[in-house]
Amino acid sequence: MNEELLERGLEELKLLSERNLSLLTRYIKEIELFNPAYGLVKVRDTREFILKHILDSLAPFDIINSRLKKTDKAPAVADVGSGAGLPGIPLAICMPDVQFTLVERMGRRAGFLLNTIAALGLSNVQVEEKEMEKLVPACFDLVVLRAFRPLEDKILKGLLGLLGPDGILAAYKGRRQALEEEMSSLMDAGNKDKGPSIGAWELFPLKVPFLKEERHLLLIHRQISSHVDNLLTNSDLYTACI
């Protein structure tokens, strides 16, 4: 029954393939195996995990995929605070031509991620067991995170610092009203030089199959000509990131 739910959800998102279904099913089994000991996600059952975590992670697939520039070099995406690998692993399964970095500071969870990507054979995924602040800056085309709590100034500044030129921060969010209030506060702080410098931002409503809860994707663009661009030339940036 749960596999049927997953299949129907993938079909609704236009992501259904034998490969995606097989790998996501195996990923779910890895979560079920290690969750009791590691406390990776708080769910009542597998059905809730599929709805609120797997399908939720994949709901903005088209938006995220359309923002990644396809060049000779695979686009680089960071999933910050990856935890159980969400949304990074579901996205990486469905985007095999994109390079994903799962950033997780907790050793036990990072170990789970390493074991899982090996078990699934995901060659386009790597794990960084460290805090966000210790990553090489300006290396990613896109940074994703699930951020249902308001973004703090310091955290947002760190996230934006990970983005290369024309990079985008994609934050999974809940209710629109709360999100608009959050962004208004952050923009006011930025205008008064008390917060991170934010460029344009966009808000997209998301439809998660079979889930009635309100969901949105927030896209924040890096401010053009930020301090990172002045510190690193393109060639230096490429060398530092590989």
C-alpha positions in Angstrom: 0.0 0.0 0.0 2.8 2.5 0.9 4.7 1.7 -2.4 1.4 2.3 -4.2 1.1 5.7 -2.4 4.7 6.6 -3.4 4.1 5.5 -7.0 0.9 7.6 -7.3 2.7 10.6 -5.8 5.6 10.3 -8.2 3.2 10.0 -11.1 1.4 13.2 -10.0 4.7 15.0 -9.9 5.6 13.5 -13.3 8.7 11.9 -11.8 7.6 8.3 -12.0 10.2 5.9 -13.4 11.3 2.4 -12.5 14.7 3.8 -11.3 13.2 6.6 -9.2 10.6 4.3 -7.6 13.2 1.6 -6.8 15.8 3.9 -5.3 13.3 5.9 -3.2 11.7 2.7 -1.9 15.2 1.5 -0.8 15.9 4.9 0.8 12.7 4.6 2.8 13.8 1.2 4.0 17.1 2.6 5.1 15.3 5.3 7.1 13.0 2.6 8.7 16.0 0.5 9.6 18.0 3.3 11.3 15.4 5.7 12.5 14.7 3.9 15.8 18.3 4.2 16.9 19.3 7.5 15.2 16.1 9.5 15.6 16.4 10.8 12.0 12.8 11.9 11.5 9.7 12.2 13.7 6.9 10.3 12.0 4.1 8.0 13.1 4.4 5.6 10.2 5.8 5.1 6.7 2.8 6.7 5.0 3.4 10.0 6.9 7.1 9.8 5.9 6.3 9.4 2.3 3.8 12.4 2.3 5.7 14.8 4.6 9.2 14.0 3.6 9.6 12.2 0.3 6.9 13.9 -1.7 7.3 17.2 0.1 11.0 17.2 -0.9 10.2 16.5 -4.5 7.3 19.0 -4.8 9.4 21.9 -6.1 11.4 19.7 -8.5 10.4 21.6 -11.6 11.2 25.0 -10.1 14.6 23.9 -8.8 15.5 22.0 -12.0 14.6 25.0 -14.1 17.0 27.3 -12.2 20.0 25.1 -12.6 22.2 26.1 -15.5 23.2 23.0 -17.5 26.9 23.5 -18.7 29.9 21.2 -19.3 30.3 21.2 -15.5 27.5 19.6 -13.5 25.5 22.1 -11.4 26.5 22.0 -7.7 23.8 21.9 -5.0 24.3 21.9 -1.3 21.7 20.5 1.2 22.5 22.3 4.4 21.5 20.6 7.7 20.6 17.5 5.7 19.8 15.3 8.7 18.3 12.2 7.2 19.1 13.4 3.7 16.1 15.6 3.1 15.5 17.1 0.6 18.9 16.2 -0.8 18.7 12.5 -1.4 15.2 12.5 -3.1 16.3 15.3 -5.3 19.6 13.7 -6.1 17.8 10.5 -7.1 15.6 12.4 -9.5 18.5 14.6 -10.8 21.3 12.2 -11.6 23.2 14.9 -13.6 23.4 17.3 -10.7 26.1 17.0 -8.0 24.8 17.2 -4.5 26.6 17.8 -1.3 24.9 16.9 2.0 26.1 19.1 4.8 25.5 17.6 8.3 27.5 18.4 11.4 26.4 15.5 13.5 28.7 12.5 13.2 26.0 9.8 13.6 23.7 11.3 11.0 26.6 11.9 8.6 27.5 8.3 9.0 24.0 7.3 8.1 24.1 9.5 5.0 27.4 8.0 3.9 26.1 4.5 4.4 22.8 5.3 2.5 24.4 6.8 -0.6 26.8 3.8 -0.8 23.8 1.4 -0.4 21.9 3.2 -3.1 24.9 3.7 -5.4 24.4 7.4 -5.7 27.6 8.6 -7.5 26.3 12.2 -7.7 26.2 12.7 -3.9 28.8 13.4 -1.3 28.7 14.2 2.4 30.5 17.0 4.3 30.5 16.3 8.0 31.1 19.8 9.2 29.3 23.0 10.1 28.1 25.3 7.4 30.6 28.0 8.4 33.6 25.7 7.7 32.6 25.0 4.0 34.6 26.7 1.2 32.5 29.8 0.3 30.9 30.6 -3.0 31.0 27.0 -4.4 27.4 26.2 -5.0 24.9 27.1 -7.7 22.0 26.4 -5.4 21.6 25.8 -1.7 18.5 24.0 -0.4 17.2 23.6 3.1 14.0 22.8 4.8 13.4 25.9 7.0 9.9 25.8 8.6 11.2 28.0 11.4 12.2 31.7 10.6 15.7 32.2 9.1 17.9 34.1 11.5 20.2 36.8 10.1 23.4 35.0 10.9 22.2 31.7 9.4 20.9 33.5 6.3 24.2 35.3 5.8 26.1 32.0 6.0 23.8 30.3 3.5 24.1 33.2 1.0 27.9 33.1 1.4 27.9 29.5 0.1 26.5 30.6 -3.3 28.6 31.4 -6.3 27.8 34.2 -8.7 24.1 34.1 -9.7 23.5 31.5 -7.0 20.1 30.9 -5.5 19.0 29.9 -2.0 15.9 27.6 -2.1 14.1 27.3 1.3 11.2 25.0 1.9 8.6 26.9 3.8 5.1 26.6 5.2 2.4 29.3 5.4 2.5 32.3 3.1 1.5 34.9 5.6 4.2 33.9 8.1 6.8 33.8 5.3 5.9 37.3 4.0 6.3 38.7 7.5 9.6 36.9 7.8 10.9 38.3 4.6 9.7 41.8 5.4 11.7 41.7 8.6 14.8 40.4 6.9 14.6 43.0 4.2 14.2 45.8 6.7 17.2 44.6 8.6 19.3 44.4 5.4 18.2 47.9 4.4 19.4 49.2 7.7 22.8 47.3 7.4 21.8 45.2 10.4 21.2 42.0 8.4 22.4 40.0 5.4 22.3 41.7 2.0 19.5 40.1 0.0 18.9 40.5 -3.7 15.6 39.6 -5.3 13.3 37.0 -3.8 10.5 34.9 -5.1 7.7 32.9 -3.5 6.1 29.8 -5.2 3.1 27.8 -3.8 3.7 24.1 -3.8 1.3 21.3 -4.3 2.5 18.2 -2.4 0.4 15.2 -3.5 -2.2 14.1 -1.0 -1.0 16.6 1.6 -3.4 19.4 2.6 -0.9 21.5 4.5 0.3 24.8 3.1 3.7 24.7 1.5 5.9 27.2 -0.4 9.3 27.4 -1.9 11.2 30.6 -1.2 14.0 31.6 -3.7 16.5 34.2 -2.5 19.0 35.5 -5.0 22.5 36.5 -4.0 23.1 40.2 -4.0 25.1 41.1 -7.1 28.7 42.1 -6.6 28.9 40.9 -3.0 32.1 40.8 -1.1 32.7 37.2 -2.2 32.9 38.2 -5.8 35.5 40.8 -5.0 37.6 38.3 -3.0 37.7 35.5 -5.5 38.2 35.5 -9.3 36.3 32.9 -11.3 39.5 30.8 -11.7 40.3 31.0 -8.0 36.8 30.1 -7.2 36.8 27.0 -9.4 40.1 25.8 -8.0 38.9 26.3 -4.4 35.7 24.3 -5.0 37.1 21.2 -6.6 
